[in-house]
Amino acid sequence: MIEMQVASIRMGLMSTQRVVILKEKDGDRHLPIWIGISEAESIMIGIQGGEMPRPLTHDLLRSVIDCLGSRVESIIVTALRNDTFFANINLVVDGKSIQIDARPSDAIALAVRVEVPIFVDDAVLDTAGIVLSAKEGQEAADLSEDELRKLAPFKDIIDTLNLDDLEKS
């Protein structure tokens, strides 16, 4: 498993879809995951520490976990099957570790709220991860043909990435 962090959330140029970009904490690979609009907003609110007048779904989930005396230990993006990512929320309940199946977007929204590590299974990152590099202040990507093929669905998003922002976060 590889520890990741939320690098950015972007919007497609030709759609209303959002993509969350995870970045290796101690590396150069990025993992783009398409997510819904409300999940993107919830992740951003969680990152910014914003409070809403009424709890959002991910705030409610955090409250339920807390009220039951449990805690979130980490989240893991566990698999990629048929272009769909899968994740687990790892909880400690009565001293026992349990895993709850979740969409990555929901798991990430919860993780940023409770400030726990985000991990990606090695095989997932090997399959869908990409390496971006900045050259002389310009956005550039050094990609193999295989990486370009994997990246095709995310081309609009990647073309608009501001790598200077990634270095600052």
Stockholm file with secondary structure:
# STOCKHOLM 1.0

chainA/1-169         MIEMQVASIRMGLMSTQRVVILKEKDGDRHLPIWIGISEAESIMIGIQGGEMPRPLTHDLLRSVIDCLGSRVESIIVTALRNDTFFANINLVVDGKSIQIDARPSDAIALAVRVEVPIFVDDAVLDTAGIVLSAKEGQEAADLSEDELRKLAPFKDIIDTLNLDDLEKS
#=GR chainA/1-169 SS CEEEEEEEEEECSSSSCEEEEEEETTSSEEEEEEECHHHHHHHHHHHHTCCCSSCCHHHHHHHHHHHTTCEEEEEEEEEEETTEEEEEEEEEETTEEEEEEECHHHHHHHHHHHTCCEEECHHHHHHHCEECEEETTEEECCCCHHHHHHHGGGHHHHHTCCHHHHHHC
#=GC SS_cons         CEEEEEEEEEECSSSSCEEEEEEETTSSEEEEEEECHHHHHHHHHHHHTCCCSSCCHHHHHHHHHHHTTCEEEEEEEEEEETTEEEEEEEEEETTEEEEEEECHHHHHHHHHHHTCCEEECHHHHHHHCEECEEETTEEECCCCHHHHHHHGGGHHHHHTCCHHHHHHC
//
